[in-house]
């Protein structure tokens, strides 16, 4: 007995009660009309002036840390709600320590379902502990809120599209290099205190000389003086390192992903970046994949800024399982052009293809400082022709690692 049938049934009972002079039938008819009125009231106003707010204790966390999810809902009207149900969509990869979840129709998502009553002008706040056991950039929401009358005859739903994001950084482990002196970070890739010119710090201008790069010409001063003037930069002993992470874990032309190798490569990139920055490098990061939400290519220019490591970790957190990426050989050849000539180019990959090895050897013969780190490979790399190469073993699951071990590879 739902909807428009109620008034007709109540009217019929009332008419029969009048004809037969049956007071109980009249009372039942009046009770049905009263119930229908209350149902209409809840159906129309149950979700009116309902306020919902979601809060995370932090928007950035490291692997293994706990985060508190707080859900706050308030009823800003004099009509009490006998029941109110909330379905909060949360990522499956973030472990819920308190509360229960159910499957969602979307992959890698689950529902956190809450059911309670809410009085007039009343507020309910629920807190849930989350354990960050996976690296990534996770979305909380959207949210569905449902309510209705006491008898369950009517139900209303409100969708809240607002989402919140939690970034979980990858693990950072100590870098161990057996047989390599500690004063020589990454073996052959050591800090050499050569003097370069920092293009950010301009000391002045001078007359143009044959061979000066057109990029260094100060056009405004040249136009004012009527002759070409070249910028003069401050000298610096800082050296850049560009870390190139290849997200492919299966040799072409096959498609797929080996999660152990991908996570191992990400941990290696984060650990080496932290190790290199503490050793005095200006570190940048380049990944042959698009950012998860913006669709931009992941490229971070080398810098020694205090927030540089945070930017690198955020970029590594956004690496996902999509198969859409650029071949590593072409990617390294294109992006390395933006690095100063004295920079160190470090490539981390699980599948060192012949094209990638040929690209690195060609750059090495041209005088550039290059090295290769293979994750999950053996200690033998064929046809490397003197290319500095290292191996990160994958015998131990990445969750159980306590160090990143760089083993020198033999030919």
Residue pairs with C-beta under 8 A, 6 or more apart in sequence:
1 9
2 153
2 154
6 32
6 33
6 35
6 36
6 39
7 33
7 36
9 32
10 29
10 30
10 32
10 33
10 36
11 29
13 25
13 26
13 28
13 29
13 32
14 25
14 26
14 29
14 30
16 22
16 25
17 23
17 24
17 25
17 26
17 28
17 29
18 26
35 151
38 149
38 150
39 149
39 151
39 153
39 154
40 154
41 79
42 79
42 81
42 82
42 147
42 148
42 149
42 150
42 154
43 148
43 149
43 154
43 156
45 77
45 79
46 79
46 81
46 147
46 148
46 149
46 156
47 145
47 147
47 156
47 157
47 158
48 77
49 75
49 76
49 77
50 73
50 74
50 75
50 76
50 145
50 147
50 158
51 72
51 73
51 74
51 76
52 71
52 72
52 73
52 86
52 143
52 145
52 160
53 71
53 72
53 73
54 69
54 70
54 71
54 72
54 88
54 140
54 141
54 143
54 162
54 164
55 69
55 70
55 72
55 164
56 67
56 68
56 69
56 70
56 140
56 164
56 166
57 67
57 68
57 69
57 70
58 67
58 166
59 164
59 165
59 166
59 167
60 166
60 167
60 169
60 310
60 314
61 67
61 132
61 166
61 167
61 168
61 169
62 132
62 168
62 169
62 171
62 172
63 132
63 133
63 134
63 135
63 168
63 169
63 170
63 171
64 131
64 132
64 133
64 171
65 131
65 132
66 97
66 129
66 130
66 131
66 132
67 94
67 129
67 130
67 132
67 166
68 127
68 128
68 129
68 130
69 90
69 127
69 128
69 129
69 130
69 140
70 125
70 126
70 127
70 128
71 86
71 88
71 114
71 125
71 126
71 127
71 128
72 123
72 124
72 125
73 84
73 86
73 118
73 123
73 124
73 125
73 145
74 122
74 123
74 124
75 81
75 118
75 119
75 120
75 121
75 122
75 123
76 121
77 120
77 121
78 120
78 121
79 120
80 117
80 118
80 119
80 120
80 122
81 117
81 118
81 119
81 147
82 117
82 149
82 150
83 115
83 116
83 117
83 147
83 148
83 150
84 115
84 116
84 117
84 118
84 145
84 146
84 147
85 113
85 114
85 115
85 145
85 146
85 147
86 112
86 113
86 114
86 115
86 143
86 144
86 145
86 146
87 111
87 112
87 113
87 143
87 144
87 145
87 146
88 111
88 112
88 113
88 114
88 140
88 141
88 143
89 104
89 106
89 109
89 110
89 111
89 112
89 140
89 141
89 142
89 143
90 96
90 101
90 109
90 110
90 111
90 112
90 130
90 138
90 140
91 108
91 109
91 110
91 136
91 138
91 139
91 140
92 108
92 109
92 110
93 108
93 133
93 134
93 136
93 138
94 130
94 131
94 132
94 133
94 134
94 138
94 166
94 168
95 130
95 131
95 132
95 133
96 110
96 112
96 128
96 129
96 130
97 128
97 129
97 130
97 131
98 127
98 128
98 129
99 112
99 114
99 128
100 112
100 113
101 110
101 111
101 112
101 113
102 110
102 111
102 113
103 110
103 111
104 110
104 111
112 128
114 126
116 124
118 124
132 166
132 168
134 168
135 168
135 169
135 170
135 171
135 263
135 266
135 316
135 317
136 167
136 168
136 317
136 318
136 320
137 165
137 166
137 167
137 168
137 292
137 293
137 317
137 318
138 165
138 166
138 167
138 168
139 163
139 164
139 165
140 163
140 164
140 165
140 166
141 160
141 161
141 162
141 163
141 164
142 159
142 160
142 161
142 162
142 163
143 159
143 160
143 162
144 157
144 158
144 159
144 160
145 157
145 158
145 159
145 160
146 155
146 156
146 157
146 158
147 155
147 156
148 154
148 155
148 156
167 314
167 317
167 318
168 317
169 270
169 313
169 314
169 316
169 317
170 263
170 266
170 267
170 269
170 270
170 313
170 316
170 317
171 267
171 270
171 271
171 398
171 401
172 267
172 270
172 271
172 274
172 313
173 267
173 271
173 401
173 402
173 403
173 404
174 271
174 275
174 402
174 403
174 404
175 186
175 271
175 272
175 275
175 403
175 404
175 406
176 403
176 404
176 405
176 406
177 186
177 187
177 390
177 405
177 406
178 405
178 407
179 408
180 186
180 187
180 406
180 408
183 190
184 190
185 191
185 275
185 276
185 279
185 281
186 272
186 275
186 276
186 346
186 371
186 390
186 406
187 371
187 388
187 390
187 406
187 408
188 371
188 388
189 241
189 344
189 346
189 369
189 371
189 388
191 239
191 279
191 280
191 281
192 239
193 237
194 237
194 239
194 342
195 235
195 236
195 237
196 235
196 236
196 237
196 238
196 239
196 340
196 342
197 233
197 234
197 235
197 236
198 233
198 234
198 235
198 236
198 238
199 233
201 233
201 234
201 236
202 231
202 232
202 233
202 234
203 232
203 233
203 234
204 231
204 232
205 218
205 221
205 229
205 230
205 231
205 232
206 229
206 230
206 232
207 227
207 228
207 229
207 230
208 217
208 222
208 227
208 228
208 229
208 230
209 230
212 230
216 230
216 231
217 228
217 229
217 230
217 231
218 229
218 230
218 231
221 229
222 228
222 229
238 280
238 281
238 282
238 304
239 280
239 281
239 282
239 342
239 343
239 344
240 281
240 282
240 283
240 284
240 302
240 339
240 340
240 342
240 343
240 344
241 276
241 281
241 282
241 283
241 284
241 302
241 343
241 344
241 345
241 346
242 283
242 284
242 285
242 286
242 302
242 335
242 336
242 339
242 343
242 344
242 345
242 346
243 269
243 272
243 273
243 276
243 283
243 284
243 285
243 286
243 346
243 348
244 286
244 287
244 288
244 328
244 331
244 332
244 335
244 336
244 345
244 346
244 347
244 348
245 265
245 266
245 269
245 285
245 286
245 287
245 288
245 316
245 319
245 348
245 349
246 265
246 288
246 328
246 331
246 347
246 348
246 349
246 350
246 351
246 356
247 262
247 265
247 287
247 288
247 289
247 319
247 325
248 288
248 325
248 328
248 349
248 350
248 351
249 256
249 257
249 258
249 261
249 262
249 265
249 350
249 351
249 376
250 256
250 257
250 258
250 351
251 351
251 353
252 327
252 351
252 353
255 323
256 323
257 321
257 323
258 350
258 376
259 321
260 376
260 394
260 397
260 398
261 350
261 375
261 376
261 394
262 319
262 321
262 350
263 398
264 350
264 375
264 376
264 392
264 394
264 398
264 401
265 348
265 349
265 350
265 375
266 316
266 319
267 398
267 401
267 404
268 348
268 373
268 375
268 392
268 404
269 285
269 312
269 316
269 348
270 312
270 313
270 316
271 404
272 346
272 348
272 373
272 404
273 283
273 285
273 309
273 312
274 309
276 283
277 283
277 304
277 308
277 309
281 302
281 344
282 302
282 303
282 304
282 308
283 302
283 303
283 308
283 309
283 312
284 299
284 300
284 301
284 302
284 303
284 339
285 298
285 299
285 300
285 311
285 312
285 315
285 316
286 298
286 299
286 300
286 331
286 332
286 335
287 298
287 299
287 315
287 316
287 319
288 325
288 326
288 327
288 328
288 331
289 298
289 319
289 320
289 322
289 324
289 325
290 296
290 297
290 298
290 322
290 324
291 297
291 298
291 315
291 318
292 318
292 320
293 318
298 315
298 318
298 319
299 335
300 308
300 311
300 312
300 315
301 338
302 339
302 343
327 353
327 355
328 347
328 349
328 351
328 353
328 355
328 356
329 353
329 355
329 356
329 358
329 359
332 345
332 347
332 356
332 359
332 360
333 359
333 363
336 345
336 363
336 368
339 345
341 367
341 368
342 369
343 368
343 369
344 369
344 370
344 371
345 360
345 363
345 368
345 369
345 370
345 371
346 370
346 371
346 372
346 373
347 356
347 360
347 370
347 371
347 372
347 373
348 373
348 375
349 356
349 372
349 373
349 374
349 375
350 374
350 375
350 376
350 377
352 372
352 374
352 377
352 381
354 383
356 372
357 372
357 381
357 383
357 384
357 387
360 370
360 372
360 387
361 384
361 385
361 387
363 370
364 370
364 386
364 387
370 387
370 388
371 387
371 388
371 389
371 390
372 381
372 384
372 387
372 388
372 389
372 390
373 389
373 390
373 391
373 392
373 406
374 381
374 389
374 390
374 391
374 392
374 409
375 391
375 392
375 394
376 392
376 393
376 394
377 391
377 409
378 391
379 391
379 407
379 408
379 409
379 410
380 409
380 410
380 411
381 387
381 389
381 391
381 409
381 410
381 411
382 411
383 411
384 409
384 411
389 408
389 409
390 406
390 407
390 408
390 409
391 406
391 407
391 408
391 409
392 404
392 405
392 406
392 407
393 405
393 407
